[in-house]
Amino acid sequence: MTINIEQDVQNILEQMNAILSDNSVPRNIKSSIENARHQLQNKEQEISLGITNAIYALDDISNDINMPSHTRTEIWSLISDLERLNEATKQK
């Protein structure tokens, strides 16, 4: 299985954008997703650091009581994808 890190990051960013455009998602959760997105797009740091920071930002909100359940599932999926991608960057 070949992993294209740039393409995978782009797919994750698109998933984040979909969550951000959902009107049922509270502002504080959108703010954390924006932070995670910024971490992934930050060209001034190593991609592995950006991925790790994005994981932490998403993990912090994953159990927010105000989060719609479908969004929680999407957040968990993003975290899983980011963790897989983080492992791939360590192997390169």
C-alpha positions in Angstrom: 0.0 0.0 0.0 1.5 3.2 -1.2 0.9 6.4 0.8 0.9 9.8 -0.9 1.2 12.1 2.1 0.3 15.3 0.2 -2.8 13.7 -1.3 -3.8 12.2 2.0 -3.4 15.5 3.8 -5.5 17.2 1.0 -8.3 14.6 1.5 -8.3 15.2 5.3 -8.5 18.9 4.7 -11.5 18.4 2.4 -13.2 16.3 5.1 -12.5 19.1 7.6 -14.0 21.7 5.2 -17.1 19.5 5.0 -17.5 19.6 8.8 -16.8 23.3 8.9 -19.6 23.9 6.4 -22.1 21.9 8.5 -24.4 24.4 10.3 -25.2 21.9 13.1 -21.6 22.0 14.3 -21.1 24.4 17.3 -18.6 27.3 16.9 -16.1 26.0 19.5 -15.8 22.7 17.6 -15.4 24.6 14.3 -12.7 26.6 16.0 -10.7 23.5 17.0 -11.1 22.0 13.5 -9.8 25.3 12.1 -6.8 25.0 14.4 -6.2 21.5 13.3 -6.5 22.5 9.7 -4.0 25.3 10.2 -1.6 22.9 11.8 -1.7 20.7 8.7 -1.2 23.6 6.3 1.6 25.2 8.3 4.6 25.0 5.9 7.0 26.4 8.6 7.0 23.1 10.5 7.6 19.4 9.7 4.5 17.7 8.4 4.8 15.1 11.1 4.6 17.8 13.8 1.6 19.4 12.0 -0.1 16.0 11.9 0.6 15.4 15.6 -0.7 18.9 16.6 -3.8 18.3 14.5 -4.4 15.0 16.2 -4.2 16.7 19.6 -6.6 19.5 18.6 -9.2 17.0 17.3 -8.7 14.7 20.3 -9.4 17.6 22.7 -12.9 18.1 21.2 -13.8 14.5 20.4 -15.7 14.0 23.6 -17.4 17.5 23.6 -20.9 17.0 25.0 -22.4 19.6 22.5 -21.0 17.8 19.4 -23.6 16.2 17.1 -23.1 12.4 17.0 -22.5 12.3 13.3 -19.7 14.9 13.7 -18.1 12.9 16.5 -17.9 9.9 14.1 -16.3 12.1 11.5 -13.8 13.5 14.0 -12.8 10.0 15.1 -12.4 9.0 11.4 -10.1 12.1 10.9 -8.1 11.2 14.0 -7.7 7.6 12.7 -6.6 8.8 9.2 -4.1 11.3 10.8 -2.6 8.6 13.1 -2.2 6.3 10.0 -0.5 9.2 8.2 1.7 10.0 11.1 2.9 6.4 11.2 3.7 6.6 7.5 5.7 9.7 7.9 7.8 8.0 10.6 8.6 5.2 8.3 10.0 7.5 5.6 
